[in-house]
């Protein structure tokens, strides 16, 4: 063995093998044949593992990627053992150990060289552990607990009883040592920051001033300044030795979670609930840069030791690496995708070569932080949850609105971006609509306003329409394009005159709860709104009620009129969609098949089909006459938020929290409804993945797809609009699956 490791390429092979096993562990542990059938085809093409073994395999799938980094290319290993969400990780000063704190009320110390625990878990008697930190010289390990106790111990000492520092009255969310190791700072739900002498176990200072939970603390490199961030939307700066903050920074749009100061003390970085990362000048306390990329709240931010890079982690289950060496221009982060739940913390190793991340999925992942990896440039698409889609009456354009604060316009047939740059909002976009003539786009967002845009140029048309007191969650044009209706979280529906861009004399119309959907009848005479367990019907010209509100069975997220206007479909939390007779108010049809709440429902243009999109990640099509299920469409990896039929009824468009839009060929999907081992790829769109696996008729394992690829699979008869695209192709001939899987191996191979 000593002779082998000296040979050229062996060390690289071992690193690639480690990455291969870590990134495909889910498949390898479940089924050894899928080392060859699934894991190997998805391996990084430039890795020595792939180059060595792939030439000897036949009858397996091949993978093409666009706009995405290689699978597993930067994942080094996965540490598992916690029995609850992992809240925090910290490297030891020498980089050989990692400490982690978890909801399972333990602190675990891992040996990076072996991936095993270096000592028995430290059992917290004070509940879940929210934060861990090493002192600079590794003399101490500190952790903060749910009970408000800060514990300090020697990292690898056996059977040591931790020193318990009492003072906080509620949970401690963050602990950190000063650069000289003489001071330990803790931030708590009790709205205070406390400074401790870790050797003596005594409190030095109590820092008060925040008016809500304090979520994070960070020292400047010289230890003279302490910063703290809070749920009160402020960051406070404190001089060491003083118990009053000398400056505070106000962050718009919610709490600031993560916090760090650059090694040169020039820049402070914060991550917050509005999905943004802000870089502040420590000199003039102003925001100098904003980084867009996360699609959910940012939990953690950390600078690399040289200050050239930044790592962030968020509730969108991602870790992102940003280059901040240049002060201008857009930054396209490297995405470390693999966690299956919110990532609570990420940090660099002391040498800056690795990143450790902690997640609600109960794992710790170690990533290669080198920035010279080949990274596919993301395609032009949304980088946040897509909340709403509509199609122009001409059938040529798709309009979508997203959590990334943009409205985008696409071609229906090709999925190409038609307007660049996107139409930008300052808040998340919840709803979009397009006028019947295809000239005007309307969008509603968290800024409480309705915006109008030219569909051809993207120019804003006039001033935003103001009237709502909460987010605009749903929009609908009348069939003649004269009116625009908007529904809001403020429990009202407003009607706007499109030509004058003024509020109509009708309204606002009031509902009992937040408005989930609005729709005009095909002839424009009736305006409907769904709110809580009611569907309201008004005469659109007068605003008078057509009848008493229809009593429904649950929240109404979406409503849709039938072609003749005699029926209306609704859906919500009840896991079912319903069809109501407008004249009698009676339920005439129940669509039962989804296993989670429904978010969108729509009649097809000819009135023969009803489509529904659900949090169970599927779209289902039903006959409008009998309610029989026609087909289930699989492909989205998170909940489906909105659906719309094309005017010719041949396709249905869907969008999802997985940041993608899909255009489905209905007839093709209806024709492909069974799994065939000769056509595994076509089966993906009609059977879907079960925990990442495509299963055969007898539940046999046919194909495994890595978690970071599942949202971006390009499927047959399905146009995918996404920042990334993964295409799975079958080799010529029969794919080897099931009992004949060993036929995939052509000959013996010797390595090194």
Secondary structure, DSSP 8 states (H G I E B T S, - for coil): -HHHHTSTTHHHHHHHHHHHHHHTHHHHHH-TTHIIIIIHHHS-TTSHHHHHHGGGB-SSEEEEEESS--TTSSEEEEEE--SS-EEEEEE-TTSSEEEEEETTSEEEEEETTTTEESS--EE-TTS-EEEEEE-TTSS-EEEEETTS-EEEE-TT-TT---EEE---SS-EEEEEE-TTSS-EEEEETTS-EEEEETTTTEEEEEE---SS-EEEEEE-TTSSEEEEEETTSEEEEEETT-SS-SEEEE-SSS-EEEEEE-TTSSEEEEEETTS-EEEEETTT--EEEEE---SS-EEEEEE-TTSSEEEEEETTSEEEEEE-SSSSS----EEEE--SS-EEEEEE-TTSSEEEEEETTSEEEEEE--TTS------SS-SS-EEEEEE-TTS-EEEEEETTSEEEEEETTT--B-SSS-EE-SS-EEEEEE-TTS-EEEEEETTSEEEEEETTT--B-SS-EE--SS-EEEEEE-TTSSEEEEEETTSEEEEEETTTTEEEEEEEEE-SS-EEEEEE-TTSSEEEEEETTEEEEEETTT--BSSS-EE-SS--SEEEE-TTSSEEEEE-TTSEEEEEETTT--EEEEEE--SS-EEEEEE-TTSSEEEEEETTS-EEEEETTT--EEEEE---SS-EEEEEE-TTSSEEEEEETTS-EEEEEHHHHHH--S--TT-HHHHHHHH--BTTEEE-TTS-EEEE--GGGGGGEE-TTEEEESS-EEEEEE-SS----GGGGGGGB-S-----
